[in-house]
Amino acid sequence: MPSASRLLAIMPSLPRAALARLTACVIDRMDEIDGDPDLKDLRDDDEDTHDRENTYD
């Protein structure tokens, strides 16, 4: 496994797809270590107000 300093040195030269895969792997690993803070208990009465359509136009 490459060291962190080696990974940081080669990151600017990685193609976008490879960088996206690396980022996803790092996030997944951090979630394995300490849990996923983005996940929450969803109840039936929870409403996602950030993804609703604008009905006022």
PDBQT receptor file of N, H, CA, C and O in Angstrom, charges set to zero:
ATOM      1  N   MET A   1       0.842  -1.178   0.000  1.00  0.00    +0.000 N 
ATOM      2  CA  MET A   1       0.000   0.000   0.000  1.00  0.00    +0.000 C 
ATOM      3  C   MET A   1       0.889   1.245   0.000  1.00  0.00    +0.000 C 
ATOM      4  O   MET A   1       1.787   1.360   0.834  1.00  0.00    +0.000 OA
ATOM      5  N   PRO A   2       0.649   2.179  -0.929  1.00  0.00    +0.000 N 
ATOM      6  CA  PRO A   2       1.476   3.379  -0.995  1.00  0.00    +0.000 C 
ATOM      7  C   PRO A   2       1.274   4.272   0.230  1.00  0.00    +0.000 C 
ATOM      8  O   PRO A   2       0.210   4.284   0.849  1.00  0.00    +0.000 OA
ATOM      9  N   SER A   3       2.324   5.015   0.556  1.00  0.00    +0.000 N 
ATOM     10  H   SER A   3       3.188   5.006   0.053  1.00  0.00    +0.000 HD
ATOM     11  CA  SER A   3       2.226   5.926   1.691  1.00  0.00    +0.000 C 
ATOM     12  C   SER A   3       1.373   7.137   1.315  1.00  0.00    +0.000 C 
ATOM     13  O   SER A   3       1.142   7.412   0.138  1.00  0.00    +0.000 OA
ATOM     14  N   ALA A   4       0.915   7.845   2.333  1.00  0.00    +0.000 N 
ATOM     15  H   ALA A   4       1.103   7.621   3.289  1.00  0.00    +0.000 HD
ATOM     16  CA  ALA A   4       0.068   9.024   2.100  1.00  0.00    +0.000 C 
ATOM     17  C   ALA A   4       0.821  10.091   1.316  1.00  0.00    +0.000 C 
ATOM     18  O   ALA A   4       0.242  10.728   0.436  1.00  0.00    +0.000 OA
ATOM     19  N   SER A   5       2.087  10.296   1.615  1.00  0.00    +0.000 N 
ATOM     20  H   SER A   5       2.557   9.779   2.330  1.00  0.00    +0.000 HD
ATOM     21  CA  SER A   5       2.859  11.328   0.908  1.00  0.00    +0.000 C 
ATOM     22  C   SER A   5       3.033  10.967  -0.564  1.00  0.00    +0.000 C 
ATOM     23  O   SER A   5       3.026  11.846  -1.425  1.00  0.00    +0.000 OA
ATOM     24  N   ARG A   6       3.191   9.672  -0.854  1.00  0.00    +0.000 N 
ATOM     25  H   ARG A   6       3.197   8.958  -0.154  1.00  0.00    +0.000 HD
ATOM     26  CA  ARG A   6       3.306   9.242  -2.254  1.00  0.00    +0.000 C 
ATOM     27  C   ARG A   6       1.985   9.454  -2.996  1.00  0.00    +0.000 C 
ATOM     28  O   ARG A   6       1.974   9.926  -4.133  1.00  0.00    +0.000 OA
ATOM     29  N   LEU A   7       0.869   9.103  -2.344  1.00  0.00    +0.000 N 
ATOM     30  H   LEU A   7       0.877   8.719  -1.420  1.00  0.00    +0.000 HD
ATOM     31  CA  LEU A   7      -0.434   9.325  -2.962  1.00  0.00    +0.000 C 
ATOM     32  C   LEU A   7      -0.674  10.807  -3.228  1.00  0.00    +0.000 C 
ATOM     33  O   LEU A   7      -1.155  11.175  -4.300  1.00  0.00    +0.000 OA
ATOM     34  N   LEU A   8      -0.341  11.657  -2.259  1.00  0.00    +0.000 N 
ATOM     35  H   LEU A   8       0.049  11.357  -1.388  1.00  0.00    +0.000 HD
ATOM     36  CA  LEU A   8      -0.521  13.095  -2.446  1.00  0.00    +0.000 C 
ATOM     37  C   LEU A   8       0.346  13.629  -3.587  1.00  0.00    +0.000 C 
ATOM     38  O   LEU A   8      -0.044  14.571  -4.276  1.00  0.00    +0.000 OA
ATOM     39  N   ALA A   9       1.512  13.033  -3.786  1.00  0.00    +0.000 N 
ATOM     40  H   ALA A   9       1.830  12.267  -3.226  1.00  0.00    +0.000 HD
ATOM     41  CA  ALA A   9       2.405  13.477  -4.853  1.00  0.00    +0.000 C 
ATOM     42  C   ALA A   9       1.874  13.120  -6.238  1.00  0.00    +0.000 C 
ATOM     43  O   ALA A   9       2.074  13.873  -7.191  1.00  0.00    +0.000 OA
ATOM     44  N   ILE A  10       1.191  11.964  -6.357  1.00  0.00    +0.000 N 
ATOM     45  H   ILE A  10       1.029  11.352  -5.583  1.00  0.00    +0.000 HD
ATOM     46  CA  ILE A  10       0.720  11.546  -7.681  1.00  0.00    +0.000 C 
ATOM     47  C   ILE A  10      -0.712  12.004  -7.980  1.00  0.00    +0.000 C 
ATOM     48  O   ILE A  10      -1.157  11.930  -9.125  1.00  0.00    +0.000 OA
ATOM     49  N   MET A  11      -1.433  12.475  -6.963  1.00  0.00    +0.000 N 
ATOM     50  H   MET A  11      -1.072  12.535  -6.032  1.00  0.00    +0.000 HD
ATOM     51  CA  MET A  11      -2.836  12.857  -7.179  1.00  0.00    +0.000 C 
ATOM     52  C   MET A  11      -3.040  13.890  -8.289  1.00  0.00    +0.000 C 
ATOM     53  O   MET A  11      -3.976  13.737  -9.074  1.00  0.00    +0.000 OA
ATOM     54  N   PRO A  12      -2.223  14.922  -8.392  1.00  0.00    +0.000 N 
ATOM     55  CA  PRO A  12      -2.463  15.896  -9.470  1.00  0.00    +0.000 C 
ATOM     56  C   PRO A  12      -2.359  15.304 -10.873  1.00  0.00    +0.000 C 
ATOM     57  O   PRO A  12      -2.916  15.861 -11.820  1.00  0.00    +0.000 OA
ATOM     58  N   SER A  13      -1.658  14.188 -11.019  1.00  0.00    +0.000 N 
ATOM     59  H   SER A  13      -1.206  13.735 -10.251  1.00  0.00    +0.000 HD
ATOM     60  CA  SER A  13      -1.489  13.602 -12.347  1.00  0.00    +0.000 C 
ATOM     61  C   SER A  13      -2.504  12.506 -12.653  1.00  0.00    +0.000 C 
ATOM     62  O   SER A  13      -2.508  11.964 -13.758  1.00  0.00    +0.000 OA
ATOM     63  N   LEU A  14      -3.359  12.174 -11.699  1.00  0.00    +0.000 N 
ATOM     64  H   LEU A  14      -3.356  12.615 -10.801  1.00  0.00    +0.000 HD
ATOM     65  CA  LEU A  14      -4.352  11.124 -11.914  1.00  0.00    +0.000 C 
ATOM     66  C   LEU A  14      -5.470  11.617 -12.832  1.00  0.00    +0.000 C 
ATOM     67  O   LEU A  14      -5.885  12.773 -12.750  1.00  0.00    +0.000 OA
ATOM     68  N   PRO A  15      -5.949  10.744 -13.696  1.00  0.00    +0.000 N 
ATOM     69  CA  PRO A  15      -7.120  11.100 -14.487  1.00  0.00    +0.000 C 
ATOM     70  C   PRO A  15      -8.335  11.268 -13.557  1.00  0.00    +0.000 C 
ATOM     71  O   PRO A  15      -8.375  10.707 -12.462  1.00  0.00    +0.000 OA
ATOM     72  N   ARG A  16      -9.293  12.029 -14.005  1.00  0.00    +0.000 N 
ATOM     73  H   ARG A  16      -9.261  12.484 -14.895  1.00  0.00    +0.000 HD
ATOM     74  CA  ARG A  16     -10.468  12.337 -13.185  1.00  0.00    +0.000 C 
ATOM     75  C   ARG A  16     -11.166  11.067 -12.690  1.00  0.00    +0.000 C 
ATOM     76  O   ARG A  16     -11.552  11.002 -11.523  1.00  0.00    +0.000 OA
ATOM     77  N   ALA A  17     -11.334  10.074 -13.535  1.00  0.00    +0.000 N 
ATOM     78  H   ALA A  17     -11.021  10.126 -14.483  1.00  0.00    +0.000 HD
ATOM     79  CA  ALA A  17     -12.015   8.844 -13.138  1.00  0.00    +0.000 C 
ATOM     80  C   ALA A  17     -11.252   8.118 -12.029  1.00  0.00    +0.000 C 
ATOM     81  O   ALA A  17     -11.863   7.611 -11.089  1.00  0.00    +0.000 OA
ATOM     82  N   ALA A  18      -9.950   8.067 -12.130  1.00  0.00    +0.000 N 
ATOM     83  H   ALA A  18      -9.453   8.479 -12.894  1.00  0.00    +0.000 HD
ATOM     84  CA  ALA A  18      -9.142   7.407 -11.105  1.00  0.00    +0.000 C 
ATOM     85  C   ALA A  18      -9.214   8.176  -9.794  1.00  0.00    +0.000 C 
ATOM     86  O   ALA A  18      -9.285   7.571  -8.725  1.00  0.00    +0.000 OA
ATOM     87  N   LEU A  19      -9.198   9.489  -9.864  1.00  0.00    +0.000 N 
ATOM     88  H   LEU A  19      -9.141   9.980 -10.733  1.00  0.00    +0.000 HD
ATOM     89  CA  LEU A  19      -9.300  10.311  -8.665  1.00  0.00    +0.000 C 
ATOM     90  C   LEU A  19     -10.670  10.133  -8.003  1.00  0.00    +0.000 C 
ATOM     91  O   LEU A  19     -10.768  10.100  -6.776  1.00  0.00    +0.000 OA
ATOM     92  N   ALA A  20     -11.710  10.019  -8.803  1.00  0.00    +0.000 N 
ATOM     93  H   ALA A  20     -11.631  10.046  -9.799  1.00  0.00    +0.000 HD
ATOM     94  CA  ALA A  20     -13.058   9.792  -8.264  1.00  0.00    +0.000 C 
ATOM     95  C   ALA A  20     -13.129   8.440  -7.548  1.00  0.00    +0.000 C 
ATOM     96  O   ALA A  20     -13.717   8.340  -6.471  1.00  0.00    +0.000 OA
ATOM     97  N   ARG A  21     -12.536   7.403  -8.140  1.00  0.00    +0.000 N 
ATOM     98  H   ARG A  21     -12.059   7.484  -9.015  1.00  0.00    +0.000 HD
ATOM     99  CA  ARG A  21     -12.527   6.078  -7.504  1.00  0.00    +0.000 C 
ATOM    100  C   ARG A  21     -11.739   6.108  -6.195  1.00  0.00    +0.000 C 
ATOM    101  O   ARG A  21     -12.166   5.535  -5.193  1.00  0.00    +0.000 OA
ATOM    102  N   LEU A  22     -10.590   6.777  -6.212  1.00  0.00    +0.000 N 
ATOM    103  H   LEU A  22     -10.243   7.243  -7.026  1.00  0.00    +0.000 HD
ATOM    104  CA  LEU A  22      -9.766   6.887  -5.011  1.00  0.00    +0.000 C 
ATOM    105  C   LEU A  22     -10.520   7.618  -3.906  1.00  0.00    +0.000 C 
ATOM    106  O   LEU A  22     -10.496   7.201  -2.748  1.00  0.00    +0.000 OA
ATOM    107  N   THR A  23     -11.182   8.698  -4.266  1.00  0.00    +0.000 N 
ATOM    108  H   THR A  23     -11.202   9.036  -5.206  1.00  0.00    +0.000 HD
ATOM    109  CA  THR A  23     -11.946   9.469  -3.282  1.00  0.00    +0.000 C 
ATOM    110  C   THR A  23     -13.069   8.631  -2.685  1.00  0.00    +0.000 C 
ATOM    111  O   THR A  23     -13.283   8.653  -1.473  1.00  0.00    +0.000 OA
ATOM    112  N   ALA A  24     -13.784   7.895  -3.522  1.00  0.00    +0.000 N 
ATOM    113  H   ALA A  24     -13.610   7.877  -4.507  1.00  0.00    +0.000 HD
ATOM    114  CA  ALA A  24     -14.865   7.043  -3.038  1.00  0.00    +0.000 C 
ATOM    115  C   ALA A  24     -14.318   5.970  -2.090  1.00  0.00    +0.000 C 
ATOM    116  O   ALA A  24     -14.936   5.678  -1.066  1.00  0.00    +0.000 OA
ATOM    117  N   CYS A  25     -13.181   5.392  -2.421  1.00  0.00    +0.000 N 
ATOM    118  H   CYS A  25     -12.680   5.629  -3.253  1.00  0.00    +0.000 HD
ATOM    119  CA  CYS A  25     -12.572   4.368  -1.556  1.00  0.00    +0.000 C 
ATOM    120  C   CYS A  25     -12.175   4.953  -0.207  1.00  0.00    +0.000 C 
ATOM    121  O   CYS A  25     -12.376   4.322   0.831  1.00  0.00    +0.000 OA
ATOM    122  N   VAL A  26     -11.615   6.149  -0.219  1.00  0.00    +0.000 N 
ATOM    123  H   VAL A  26     -11.452   6.662  -1.062  1.00  0.00    +0.000 HD
ATOM    124  CA  VAL A  26     -11.192   6.793   1.029  1.00  0.00    +0.000 C 
ATOM    125  C   VAL A  26     -12.414   7.082   1.907  1.00  0.00    +0.000 C 
ATOM    126  O   VAL A  26     -12.388   6.822   3.110  1.00  0.00    +0.000 OA
ATOM    127  N   ILE A  27     -13.473   7.613   1.315  1.00  0.00    +0.000 N 
ATOM    128  H   ILE A  27     -13.495   7.824   0.337  1.00  0.00    +0.000 HD
ATOM    129  CA  ILE A  27     -14.687   7.913   2.078  1.00  0.00    +0.000 C 
ATOM    130  C   ILE A  27     -15.302   6.633   2.623  1.00  0.00    +0.000 C 
ATOM    131  O   ILE A  27     -15.716   6.592   3.782  1.00  0.00    +0.000 OA
ATOM    132  N   ASP A  28     -15.368   5.590   1.808  1.00  0.00    +0.000 N 
ATOM    133  H   ASP A  28     -15.031   5.622   0.866  1.00  0.00    +0.000 HD
ATOM    134  CA  ASP A  28     -15.911   4.309   2.269  1.00  0.00    +0.000 C 
ATOM    135  C   ASP A  28     -15.101   3.771   3.438  1.00  0.00    +0.000 C 
ATOM    136  O   ASP A  28     -15.667   3.264   4.407  1.00  0.00    +0.000 OA
ATOM    137  N   ARG A  29     -13.786   3.877   3.352  1.00  0.00    +0.000 N 
ATOM    138  H   ARG A  29     -13.327   4.289   2.564  1.00  0.00    +0.000 HD
ATOM    139  CA  ARG A  29     -12.919   3.379   4.433  1.00  0.00    +0.000 C 
ATOM    140  C   ARG A  29     -13.135   4.180   5.712  1.00  0.00    +0.000 C 
ATOM    141  O   ARG A  29     -13.195   3.599   6.796  1.00  0.00    +0.000 OA
ATOM    142  N   MET A  30     -13.252   5.494   5.609  1.00  0.00    +0.000 N 
ATOM    143  H   MET A  30     -13.204   5.966   4.728  1.00  0.00    +0.000 HD
ATOM    144  CA  MET A  30     -13.501   6.306   6.795  1.00  0.00    +0.000 C 
ATOM    145  C   MET A  30     -14.849   5.951   7.418  1.00  0.00    +0.000 C 
ATOM    146  O   MET A  30     -14.981   5.923   8.642  1.00  0.00    +0.000 OA
ATOM    147  N   ASP A  31     -15.852   5.678   6.579  1.00  0.00    +0.000 N 
ATOM    148  H   ASP A  31     -15.745   5.700   5.585  1.00  0.00    +0.000 HD
ATOM    149  CA  ASP A  31     -17.162   5.277   7.089  1.00  0.00    +0.000 C 
ATOM    150  C   ASP A  31     -17.092   3.929   7.797  1.00  0.00    +0.000 C 
ATOM    151  O   ASP A  31     -17.794   3.717   8.786  1.00  0.00    +0.000 OA
ATOM    152  N   GLU A  32     -16.255   3.014   7.307  1.00  0.00    +0.000 N 
ATOM    153  H   GLU A  32     -15.684   3.187   6.504  1.00  0.00    +0.000 HD
ATOM    154  CA  GLU A  32     -16.069   1.731   7.972  1.00  0.00    +0.000 C 
ATOM    155  C   GLU A  32     -15.452   1.922   9.346  1.00  0.00    +0.000 C 
ATOM    156  O   GLU A  32     -15.808   1.231  10.301  1.00  0.00    +0.000 OA
ATOM    157  N   ILE A  33     -14.525   2.864   9.439  1.00  0.00    +0.000 N 
ATOM    158  H   ILE A  33     -14.236   3.425   8.664  1.00  0.00    +0.000 HD
ATOM    159  CA  ILE A  33     -13.808   3.083  10.689  1.00  0.00    +0.000 C 
ATOM    160  C   ILE A  33     -14.694   3.720  11.750  1.00  0.00    +0.000 C 
ATOM    161  O   ILE A  33     -14.733   3.258  12.890  1.00  0.00    +0.000 OA
ATOM    162  N   ASP A  34     -15.407   4.784  11.375  1.00  0.00    +0.000 N 
ATOM    163  H   ASP A  34     -15.375   5.159  10.448  1.00  0.00    +0.000 HD
ATOM    164  CA  ASP A  34     -16.144   5.527  12.400  1.00  0.00    +0.000 C 
ATOM    165  C   ASP A  34     -17.627   5.720  12.112  1.00  0.00    +0.000 C 
ATOM    166  O   ASP A  34     -18.276   6.551  12.747  1.00  0.00    +0.000 OA
ATOM    167  N   GLY A  35     -18.160   4.981  11.183  1.00  0.00    +0.000 N 
ATOM    168  H   GLY A  35     -17.633   4.306  10.666  1.00  0.00    +0.000 HD
ATOM    169  CA  GLY A  35     -19.586   5.115  10.884  1.00  0.00    +0.000 C 
ATOM    170  C   GLY A  35     -19.842   6.236   9.881  1.00  0.00    +0.000 C 
ATOM    171  O   GLY A  35     -18.964   7.055   9.612  1.00  0.00    +0.000 OA
ATOM    172  N   ASP A  36     -21.030   6.260   9.342  1.00  0.00    +0.000 N 
ATOM    173  H   ASP A  36     -21.744   5.595   9.561  1.00  0.00    +0.000 HD
ATOM    174  CA  ASP A  36     -21.384   7.242   8.330  1.00  0.00    +0.000 C 
ATOM    175  C   ASP A  36     -22.257   8.320   8.951  1.00  0.00    +0.000 C 
ATOM    176  O   ASP A  36     -23.436   8.075   9.210  1.00  0.00    +0.000 OA
ATOM    177  N   PRO A  37     -21.706   9.519   9.200  1.00  0.00    +0.000 N 
ATOM    178  CA  PRO A  37     -22.503  10.573   9.823  1.00  0.00    +0.000 C 
ATOM    179  C   PRO A  37     -23.589  11.122   8.906  1.00  0.00    +0.000 C 
ATOM    180  O   PRO A  37     -24.492  11.813   9.377  1.00  0.00    +0.000 OA
ATOM    181  N   ASP A  38     -23.523  10.832   7.606  1.00  0.00    +0.000 N 
ATOM    182  H   ASP A  38     -22.790  10.270   7.223  1.00  0.00    +0.000 HD
ATOM    183  CA  ASP A  38     -24.531  11.319   6.674  1.00  0.00    +0.000 C 
ATOM    184  C   ASP A  38     -25.818  10.502   6.748  1.00  0.00    +0.000 C 
ATOM    185  O   ASP A  38     -26.871  10.955   6.301  1.00  0.00    +0.000 OA
ATOM    186  N   LEU A  39     -25.733   9.314   7.306  1.00  0.00    +0.000 N 
ATOM    187  H   LEU A  39     -24.877   8.946   7.669  1.00  0.00    +0.000 HD
ATOM    188  CA  LEU A  39     -26.921   8.484   7.441  1.00  0.00    +0.000 C 
ATOM    189  C   LEU A  39     -27.658   8.878   8.715  1.00  0.00    +0.000 C 
ATOM    190  O   LEU A  39     -27.035   9.127   9.747  1.00  0.00    +0.000 OA
ATOM    191  N   LYS A  40     -28.962   8.933   8.640  1.00  0.00    +0.000 N 
ATOM    192  H   LYS A  40     -29.468   8.731   7.801  1.00  0.00    +0.000 HD
ATOM    193  CA  LYS A  40     -29.746   9.244   9.821  1.00  0.00    +0.000 C 
ATOM    194  C   LYS A  40     -30.972   8.342   9.822  1.00  0.00    +0.000 C 
ATOM    195  O   LYS A  40     -31.332   7.757   8.800  1.00  0.00    +0.000 OA
ATOM    196  N   ASP A  41     -31.596   8.243  10.970  1.00  0.00    +0.000 N 
ATOM    197  H   ASP A  41     -31.304   8.718  11.800  1.00  0.00    +0.000 HD
ATOM    198  CA  ASP A  41     -32.830   7.476  11.069  1.00  0.00    +0.000 C 
ATOM    199  C   ASP A  41     -33.928   8.265  10.378  1.00  0.00    +0.000 C 
ATOM    200  O   ASP A  41     -34.239   9.389  10.772  1.00  0.00    +0.000 OA
ATOM    201  N   LEU A  42     -34.511   7.676   9.351  1.00  0.00    +0.000 N 
ATOM    202  H   LEU A  42     -34.258   6.763   9.031  1.00  0.00    +0.000 HD
ATOM    203  CA  LEU A  42     -35.595   8.345   8.637  1.00  0.00    +0.000 C 
ATOM    204  C   LEU A  42     -36.929   7.867   9.191  1.00  0.00    +0.000 C 
ATOM    205  O   LEU A  42     -37.158   6.667   9.345  1.00  0.00    +0.000 OA
ATOM    206  N   ARG A  43     -37.783   8.799   9.482  1.00  0.00    +0.000 N 
ATOM    207  H   ARG A  43     -37.597   9.773   9.357  1.00  0.00    +0.000 HD
ATOM    208  CA  ARG A  43     -39.132   8.479   9.920  1.00  0.00    +0.000 C 
ATOM    209  C   ARG A  43     -40.076   8.803   8.774  1.00  0.00    +0.000 C 
ATOM    210  O   ARG A  43     -39.709   9.511   7.836  1.00  0.00    +0.000 OA
ATOM    211  N   ASP A  44     -41.280   8.285   8.854  1.00  0.00    +0.000 N 
ATOM    212  H   ASP A  44     -41.578   7.710   9.616  1.00  0.00    +0.000 HD
ATOM    213  CA  ASP A  44     -42.262   8.543   7.805  1.00  0.00    +0.000 C 
ATOM    214  C   ASP A  44     -42.620  10.009   7.689  1.00  0.00    +0.000 C 
ATOM    215  O   ASP A  44     -43.010  10.465   6.614  1.00  0.00    +0.000 OA
ATOM    216  N   ASP A  45     -42.495  10.766   8.786  1.00  0.00    +0.000 N 
ATOM    217  H   ASP A  45     -42.178  10.396   9.659  1.00  0.00    +0.000 HD
ATOM    218  CA  ASP A  45     -42.884  12.167   8.745  1.00  0.00    +0.000 C 
ATOM    219  C   ASP A  45     -41.747  13.093   8.320  1.00  0.00    +0.000 C 
ATOM    220  O   ASP A  45     -41.939  14.307   8.244  1.00  0.00    +0.000 OA
ATOM    221  N   ASP A  46     -40.574  12.542   8.043  1.00  0.00    +0.000 N 
ATOM    222  H   ASP A  46     -40.418  11.556   8.104  1.00  0.00    +0.000 HD
ATOM    223  CA  ASP A  46     -39.470  13.370   7.560  1.00  0.00    +0.000 C 
ATOM    224  C   ASP A  46     -39.731  13.789   6.124  1.00  0.00    +0.000 C 
ATOM    225  O   ASP A  46     -40.193  12.991   5.309  1.00  0.00    +0.000 OA
ATOM    226  N   GLU A  47     -39.438  15.026   5.826  1.00  0.00    +0.000 N 
ATOM    227  H   GLU A  47     -39.063  15.674   6.488  1.00  0.00    +0.000 HD
ATOM    228  CA  GLU A  47     -39.630  15.535   4.476  1.00  0.00    +0.000 C 
ATOM    229  C   GLU A  47     -38.317  16.111   3.976  1.00  0.00    +0.000 C 
ATOM    230  O   GLU A  47     -37.662  16.879   4.681  1.00  0.00    +0.000 OA
ATOM    231  N   ASP A  48     -37.937  15.748   2.779  1.00  0.00    +0.000 N 
ATOM    232  H   ASP A  48     -38.469  15.124   2.206  1.00  0.00    +0.000 HD
ATOM    233  CA  ASP A  48     -36.734  16.280   2.159  1.00  0.00    +0.000 C 
ATOM    234  C   ASP A  48     -37.105  17.560   1.418  1.00  0.00    +0.000 C 
ATOM    235  O   ASP A  48     -37.581  17.510   0.284  1.00  0.00    +0.000 OA
ATOM    236  N   THR A  49     -36.890  18.688   2.052  1.00  0.00    +0.000 N 
ATOM    237  H   THR A  49     -36.503  18.728   2.974  1.00  0.00    +0.000 HD
ATOM    238  CA  THR A  49     -37.284  19.960   1.453  1.00  0.00    +0.000 C 
ATOM    239  C   THR A  49     -36.267  20.466   0.446  1.00  0.00    +0.000 C 
ATOM    240  O   THR A  49     -36.535  21.433  -0.267  1.00  0.00    +0.000 OA
ATOM    241  N   HIS A  50     -35.111  19.836   0.374  1.00  0.00    +0.000 N 
ATOM    242  H   HIS A  50     -34.893  19.051   0.953  1.00  0.00    +0.000 HD
ATOM    243  CA  HIS A  50     -34.071  20.287  -0.553  1.00  0.00    +0.000 C 
ATOM    244  C   HIS A  50     -34.271  19.732  -1.959  1.00  0.00    +0.000 C 
ATOM    245  O   HIS A  50     -33.627  20.196  -2.900  1.00  0.00    +0.000 OA
ATOM    246  N   ASP A  51     -35.145  18.757  -2.114  1.00  0.00    +0.000 N 
ATOM    247  H   ASP A  51     -35.668  18.380  -1.349  1.00  0.00    +0.000 HD
ATOM    248  CA  ASP A  51     -35.304  18.101  -3.406  1.00  0.00    +0.000 C 
ATOM    249  C   ASP A  51     -36.727  18.281  -3.976  1.00  0.00    +0.000 C 
ATOM    250  O   ASP A  51     -37.149  17.528  -4.854  1.00  0.00    +0.000 OA
ATOM    251  N   ARG A  52     -37.435  19.254  -3.481  1.00  0.00    +0.000 N 
ATOM    252  H   ARG A  52     -37.092  19.865  -2.768  1.00  0.00    +0.000 HD
ATOM    253  CA  ARG A  52     -38.794  19.427  -3.977  1.00  0.00    +0.000 C 
ATOM    254  C   ARG A  52     -38.814  20.389  -5.167  1.00  0.00    +0.000 C 
ATOM    255  O   ARG A  52     -37.903  21.195  -5.355  1.00  0.00    +0.000 OA
ATOM    256  N   GLU A  53     -39.848  20.282  -5.939  1.00  0.00    +0.000 N 
ATOM    257  H   GLU A  53     -40.588  19.627  -5.786  1.00  0.00    +0.000 HD
ATOM    258  CA  GLU A  53     -39.991  21.160  -7.108  1.00  0.00    +0.000 C 
ATOM    259  C   GLU A  53     -40.488  22.517  -6.668  1.00  0.00    +0.000 C 
ATOM    260  O   GLU A  53     -41.238  22.646  -5.700  1.00  0.00    +0.000 OA
ATOM    261  N   ASN A  54     -40.056  23.523  -7.397  1.00  0.00    +0.000 N 
ATOM    262  H   ASN A  54     -39.447  23.419  -8.183  1.00  0.00    +0.000 HD
ATOM    263  CA  ASN A  54     -40.520  24.867  -7.113  1.00  0.00    +0.000 C 
ATOM    264  C   ASN A  54     -41.893  25.032  -7.745  1.00  0.00    +0.000 C 
ATOM    265  O   ASN A  54     -42.012  25.018  -8.971  1.00  0.00    +0.000 OA
ATOM    266  N   THR A  55     -42.925  25.186  -6.936  1.00  0.00    +0.000 N 
ATOM    267  H   THR A  55     -42.828  25.197  -5.941  1.00  0.00    +0.000 HD
ATOM    268  CA  THR A  55     -44.288  25.299  -7.449  1.00  0.00    +0.000 C 
ATOM    269  C   THR A  55     -44.751  26.745  -7.518  1.00  0.00    +0.000 C 
ATOM    270  O   THR A  55     -45.908  27.014  -7.840  1.00  0.00    +0.000 OA
ATOM    271  N   TYR A  56     -43.861  27.670  -7.222  1.00  0.00    +0.000 N 
ATOM    272  H   TYR A  56     -42.921  27.451  -6.961  1.00  0.00    +0.000 HD
ATOM    273  CA  TYR A  56     -44.239  29.096  -7.197  1.00  0.00    +0.000 C 
ATOM    274  C   TYR A  56     -43.952  29.821  -8.494  1.00  0.00    +0.000 C 
ATOM    275  O   TYR A  56     -44.260  31.007  -8.613  1.00  0.00    +0.000 OA
ATOM    276  N   ASP A  57     -43.369  29.142  -9.472  1.00  0.00    +0.000 N 
ATOM    277  H   ASP A  57     -43.119  28.179  -9.376  1.00  0.00    +0.000 HD
ATOM    278  CA  ASP A  57     -43.061  29.802 -10.755  1.00  0.00    +0.000 C 
ATOM    279  C   ASP A  57     -44.242  29.816 -11.677  1.00  0.00    +0.000 C 
ATOM    280  O   ASP A  57     -44.150  30.331 -12.791  1.00  0.00    +0.000 OA
TER     281      ASP A  57
